Amino acid sequence: MEHQQLEGWRWNRPGDRILDIDIPLSVGVMEPRSHPLHLNTIEFLWDPEKNASAFIQVNCISTEFTPRKHGGEKGVPFRIQVDTFTTNEHGEYMEHVHSSSCQVKVFKPKGADRKLKTDREKIDKKSPQDRDKYQLSHETTVLKECSPWPDALNLTSHSSSSTPSPVYHSSPTPCSFTDSNCSPNQQGELLMPGCSDHLLPSSSLQDTQQWLHHHRFAPFSRLFSSFSGADLLRMSREDLIQICGPADGIRLFNTMKGRCIQPRLTIYVCQQQTRIQPPVKPGGADVYHALYLEELTLLDLSEKIALLYSITPQQITHIYRQKPSGIHVLVSDEMVQNLKEETSFILSTIRDGTTDGYFVVLK
């Protein structure tokens, strides 16, 4: 029932989270992280030797989970639970230290005031003996010790004797405290030299998991643990957005389909030959190379020309465009932005006498 209610809330509130940390009010909270699929969990690091306090934001009210949203003061109770983990010998947050929780109900301001007033009136009507059965008011929330968050046991294949931290254990990026806190397994996953850039229908379960880690989709590796390459490739763009959220779903779909960034401008250039050089191609025809500019800037043009001449962009002192009248116009970002698609140029280079660079002329 809880799973169905959370899924219903996800559909009604796309892009929203149930739980967040109020960073400006919190003290000693470092590196807060949230899993895109776990809307009601958030994790952070803190130093036990320093003062730390976490202020949380609950972005839903108890009556959102009652039939027809008319729960009045009988909204669904929530449980706020804090699970604390420390690092093991490998620097992974696997060692469970303590768990505590409390039950709360969340209402809008007027509903909360009405709820508190009604509770006070009920207690006032009780006899002194019955009042002792109720918990006294406290200035801060009192958490009682409880068992660890059960879902954490299912997030990895480790034994239940070492309860893992659900986010920090599965995160693809190493922790940024010190190098000694990084997991050797995580560092190995980041390299993966043998992992293919393309997901194939013939990819096995293990190949698919490696591909997900290699392309920074590690948070979803458990979700797709039983998917082969063919299973994942059959999923539509809408399916992935529904499962992974808009941002990661679109990125996963484009990565699976091998979609590359479309160039903003394509121009064709031919290197001018000297008289003593033989023709590049039998028959004397000039050979043109395509330059694909992702950015309409002089810097991007310099990088592409430098790659063509096997030199560094810093060796190109200036780029000029030779007009039909013979004048040389200095190429700027504005000129690159106004070049027409698939324009053809003949490239010539002049040695810069003052430096080791070159002047490039577009004819």
CORVEN-V812967 format. One record per pair of residues at least 6 apart in sequence whose ideal C-beta (glycine too) atoms are under 6 Angstrom apart, sorted by the first residue. I is the first residue (numbers start at 1). J is the second residue. Records with the same first field share a line. If there is no record, write none. Layout:
I = J + J
This chain:
5 = 65
16 = 59
17 = 39
18 = 39 + 40 + 59 + 60
19 = 40 + 42
20 = 57
21 = 32 + 42 + 54 + 56
22 = 55 + 57
25 = 55
26 = 54 + 55
27 = 53
28 = 46 + 50 + 51 + 52
29 = 44 + 54
30 = 45
31 = 45
32 = 44
33 = 43 + 167
34 = 42
35 = 167 + 219
36 = 245
43 = 167
46 = 52
58 = 106
61 = 106 + 107
62 = 75 + 76 + 105 + 106
63 = 69 + 71 + 75
65 = 76
66 = 75
73 = 115
75 = 105
77 = 103 + 105
78 = 104
79 = 101 + 103
80 = 102 + 104
81 = 101 + 149
82 = 100
83 = 99 + 148 + 149
84 = 97 + 98
85 = 93 + 96 + 165
86 = 95 + 97
87 = 93
88 = 94 + 95
90 = 183
91 = 181 + 182 + 183
92 = 169 + 183
93 = 165 + 168 + 169
94 = 162 + 164
96 = 148 + 163
99 = 146 + 148
100 = 143 + 144 + 145
101 = 143 + 146
102 = 141 + 143
107 = 115
123 = 131
148 = 163
152 = 163 + 166
153 = 160
155 = 166
156 = 164
158 = 164
172 = 216 + 218
174 = 182 + 186
175 = 181
189 = 213
192 = 210 + 214
195 = 210 + 214
198 = 258
199 = 211 + 229 + 256
200 = 229
201 = 229 + 230 + 233
203 = 229
205 = 228
208 = 227 + 228 + 229
209 = 221
212 = 221
215 = 255
217 = 252
220 = 244
237 = 253
240 = 249 + 252 + 253
241 = 249
244 = 252
261 = 294
263 = 292 + 293 + 294
264 = 293 + 296
265 = 293 + 296
266 = 292 + 342
267 = 291 + 343
268 = 288 + 290 + 344
269 = 289 + 291 + 345 + 347
270 = 286 + 288 + 346
271 = 347
272 = 346 + 348
280 = 287
281 = 287
289 = 308
291 = 304
293 = 300
296 = 336 + 337
297 = 333
298 = 333 + 336
301 = 336
302 = 313 + 316
303 = 313
305 = 360
306 = 312 + 313 + 316
315 = 357
316 = 358 + 360
317 = 352 + 357 + 359
318 = 359
319 = 331 + 360
320 = 328 + 361
321 = 329 + 331 + 362
322 = 328 + 361 + 363
345 = 362
346 = 363
348 = 361
349 = 358 + 360
350 = 359
352 = 359
